[in-house]
Amino acid sequence: MSGAHIIYGFHAVLSRMRQNARSIQELAIDKDRVDPRMKDLLSLAQENNVRVMQIDRARLDGMAAHGRHQGVVAKVVDTPIPYLDIHDVLESLKEPPFLLILDGVEDPHNLGACLRVADAMGVHAVIAPKDRAAGLNATVRKVACGAAESVPFIAVTNLARTMRELKEAGVWLVGAAMEAEHDLFETKLEGSFALVLGAESTGLRRLTLETCDALVSIPMLGSVESLNVSVASGICLYEARRQRQLIKG
């Protein structure tokens, strides 16, 4: 789906400019900011023939809906792309799938952070439901620091059905749940694997829980009972990546 939208912050704008500068309709910057970081951005914009407007901070605040834009806001248009589903991703891979499934994560900051972790750990795609979950808005792109452009994000109509299709394709689904009998570090997370994480407050929904092949918990040694979903994704994906690297080695 194409359409104009706003992205802001140095990481998000620089990543978009490096990957697809032609998609940037215009770049608005704080006219009073003249530090080296801004000069480097302006130089890259000039190299790519990106139109630049120097405006006051109040206007930038309005454009970014008072998000933390760091004096950099871009209006971008996503070019139409063929519909991408999880089967497209699986067919393109030359190694066992490594996926992240998010069940109803509604906070855009958490979704952005999960995408950033997914990119860092080499996840092939992030899957989430279309309804009652955050989508790829400006806040998500800002927090993701470019990962929203580098990691395929697949929003599906029926998450449980997609999970069943993944199981039929040989993907092992491991859900994170506090009540799980086995902990993360005693569970094999190798081969074709998808980590399934729930929403910030409610965790995995019943049907999602029942569709998982296995459940694991993160060992908690202090007084805190649960972790933010993006923190949990970092811990679980890092352990999965560690095990995959051991197999390769």
N, C-alpha and C positions, 0 to 999 in steps of 0.2 A: 504494500500500500504506500503510495507516495503522498507528499504534502509537506508544507513548510512548517518548521517548528524551531524553537530556540534551544541552543545549547550554550553553556557558559562555564567559565573557569579555564585556566590555562591548560590543564591536562586534557580536558574534553575537546577544546578547540584545536589544540596542537595535534592531537591524535587524528581528528577529522581532517585537518588540513594535509597531514602527511599521507593519509590513506585515500582521501577523495576530495581534493581541494575544489574541484569543479562543482561539488554539491553545496558549497558555501556561497549564498547569494550576496551577503554583505557581512562585514565584520565591524562591530562598534566597540570602541575602546575609550577608556577614561582619558580625556584630553590633558589631565594634569599628571598622569603617570608617565615618567620618562626613564625608568630604571632599565638596566641591561636586559632583564627578562622581556620587558615590553618591546625593546628595540629588536631583539631576536625574533619575536613574533611578527613584528612589522616587516622585517627583512624577508621572512618566509612568505608573508602575504604578498609582498611585492614580486617575489620570484614566481608566484603562482597566479599573478594577476587578479588577486582578490580585492574587491572594492572595500575601502576602509573609511569609516566615519569616526571622527574624534568628537565626542559629546561629553556633557557633564555627568557626574556620578548619579545625580537624581534621575536622569533619564535611563541610565543603565539599570538602576534599581527597579524602575518600572518594567523595563523589558524582561528582566530576569525574575519578575514577581518577588522581588526582595530576597532572592537567593544569594548565596555567597559567590558572586561572579568574579571577584578579584580584578575588576576593571576590564573584563573581556567578555563580550556577548556576541554570538554569531547567529545569523538567521540562515538555516540550511534547508535544503529540499532533498529528500531521499529519492533517488531514481527508482523507478519501478523495477522490482526483481521477481523472478519466478517464485511461485508459492513454494515455500520450503517446509517439508515435514521431516519427522525423525527418520523415515526410511531413506530420504535423500542423504542425510548425514551418515547413516550406517553404511550405505552402499559406497560412499566416497572414502571410507576409512581403509588404511592399510595396516592397522593394528587393532587389537580388541577395543571396543567402545569403552569410553570413560565418561560417564554422564552425571549430571546433577539434576535432580527433580525437586522442585519446590512446591509444596502443597499449600497454596493460599497465603503466601507472604504478601502482606498488604502495605507494609512500610517501604516507600521508595528508597530510603536510605539503606535499609537492609538488603533490598534487591540489588542496588548498586554495589554494595560491599560484597555480596555473594558473587556477582559477576566478576568483580576484580579478583577475588580469590580463585574463581574458576579459571580465569585467564592465567593466573600465576602458576596453577597446578596442572595446566595442560588439559583441562576438561574439553571434550569435543562439542558439547552442547548443553545448554540449560533449558529444561522443560518446565512449564508452569501452566496452570489453568487460565483460560481467558477471563473467566468471571471471578469476582471476589478476590482479586489479586492485583498487585501493582503491575503496570505495563512500563514500556520504555519511554518515560517522560523525561523532561529536562533535568529534574533532580536526580533520577537514576543515572543518566548519562554523566552528570557532573561527578557524582560519587564514584562511579565505575572507572573514571580516569582513562577512558578510551576502550575499556573492556566491552562496553555495549556495542562497539563496532567490530571487535575482533572475535567474540564468542557468539556462535549462533544461539539466538534466543527464540524458542519455539513455544508459542502459546497454543494450547489445545483445548478443544471444546469439552472433551471427556477425559479426564486424567486417568481414571481407573482403566478405561479401555486402552489408552495409550500404554499404560504399564503392562497390561496383559499382552499387548502386541510385542512389547520389548521382551517379555518372558518367552514368547513363542520364537523370537529371534535369538534366543540363547543368552540374553542379558540377565545377570543375577542382580536382583533388587534388594538392597539392604537399607532398611529404615532405621532412623535414630529415634529412640523412645526411652524415656526415663525408666519405664517398667520392664525393659528388656532383661533377660536372664544373663546374656553374655555381654561382655564389654568390648569396646572397640578394638583393643589391642590383642585380644585373643581370637579375633575373627579374621578369616582370610578375605581380603578385599582385592583379589587378583582377577585377571582375565577380563571377560566382558562384564562390566560392573556399572551399576547406577546407585548413587547415594540418594536417599529420599529423606528430605527434611520438612518438618511441618511449620505452621504459622507461629508467630512470635508468642502468642499467649495460649493457644489451644493445642498446639502440636499437630500430629498427624490425624486426619479424619479417619473414622472407623473403616470405611471402605478402602482407603489408601493403606491403612495399617494391615488389613486382611490380605491385600494384594501383594504385599512384600514377601520375598522368599525368606528373609531373616531380619531380626531386629537386634540392634546393639545399643548399648548405653555408653556415654562418656564417663569414665571414672571421675568422681567429684570428691576431692580430699578436704574441702573446706566447709563452711557453713552455707554457702550459696547452693540452691537446689537445681537451678537451671541456667543455661547460657543463652545469650542473644543468638538468633539463627545464623547470622553472618560469622560470629565467632565459632559456633559449632561447625559450620561448613569448613572453616579454615582448619580446624583440628582434624576432622574426619577426612577431608580431601588430602591433607598432607600425609596422614597415615596411609591412605590408599596409594598415593604417589610413591611413598617410601617402599611399600611392598612391591609395587610394579617395577621400581628400579632394581630391587634385589633380584627379581626374576630375570630381568635383562642382564644383570651383572653375572 
